[in-house]
């Protein structure tokens, strides 16, 4: 099977993050998305970043004043690592292990949902 066909499997991501500890952004960093994000998303919004992985996107947004970001990923390994990495540098960021197909948040909790993978493919 091709690697891409494995992307939907939690064990693929868990294995990847256990092996590869370096932060990684697939195609674009925040700077490449900034114009679109700042046009539509206010810094005071409650933001849900789905499939956050080990991207620097939330950190870079945080540095621009977007402090209310909840980051979810299916991999407990990456969530634990990211929470530890940012607990002092970006203390308001929240990292939670969760499957985007089974969200545990009440309706209307977030003003915005970010899917960086989608951004990466359309921009």
N, C-alpha and C positions, 0 to 999 in steps of 0.2 A: 504493500500500500504506500501511496505517496505520503509525504509528511503532512501536506495540506489536509488530506482526508482525516488526519488524526486530531485536528484542531478542536473539534467538538467534544473530545474526550477529556474528562478531568484528569485522568492519569497521565496524559501527554504533558499537560501543563505542570503538574506536580513534579514529574520527572525532569522537565526542562529547568524549573526553578531550583531544584535540588542540585543540579549539575552546574548551572550557569548563574553565578552570583552578581555579574555586572549588570548595571541598569541598561535598559535598552528601549529605544523608541523606534518603531518599525520604519516609518518614512519621514515623518515631520516632527519637529519639536514644537513647543508652544509658540515660539517666535514665528513660525510659518503659518500658524492658525490664529494668531493674535487679532488680526484685523476683523476676522469673522466673529470670533468670540466676544470681543469688546463691543461689536456692533449690536449683538443680540442678547448678551448675558451681562447683567448688572453685578458688580462685586458684592452686593448685599444678598444676592440670591442664595438659596439652599440648592446646592448642586450635587447630583449623584453621578459619579464617574464609574461607569460599568466596565468590567474587564480591565481594571487598572494595570494589572501586571506589575512590572517594575519600571514603568515609564516615569520620567521626570516631569511629566505634564502638570500634575497637581502641585508639585514644589514650585515650578515656574509660575503657575497661576497664583499661588499663595504669595509669592514675592511681589506680584502685581496688585495685591489687595483682595484676591478671592480666597477668603479664609474659611468659608462654610462649605467645604467639599467632603462628601462621604465617598470613599473609594471602596468598591467591592470587586472581588475576584473569587473564582472557584478554587484557587490553590491556597490552602492554609499556609504552605511554606512561604509563598511570596507575601501574603498578608502579614505574617509574623515578622518577616524581614523588613518590610516597608514601615510597619508600625514602629519598630525599633529604630530604624534609620531616621525617622522624622519626628520622634517624640519630643525632642528638644528644639530642633530647627524650625519645625512647623507644628507647634503643639495643638492647634485646633483641627488639623486634619484627622479624619476618622478612617480607619481601615478595618473592614469586616469581611470575613469569609462568607460568601453567599453566591448562589447560582442565580444569574440574571433571569432564568426561566421560572424562578420560585422566590420572588422578592418578598421580604418580610416587613415592609414599611407600609404605614397607612397611606391611603389615597391623599394626594395633594401635599405630601410632606416636602416635596422638592419642586422648585420653580423650573428646573432644567435637568435634563439627563444628557450626559456627554458619553458618546461612544467614539473614542479616538480611532479605533479601527475603521469605522465608517468614514470619519474625516480623512484618514490617510488614503483611503481608496478613491474618494471623490474629488479631492483637491490636488 
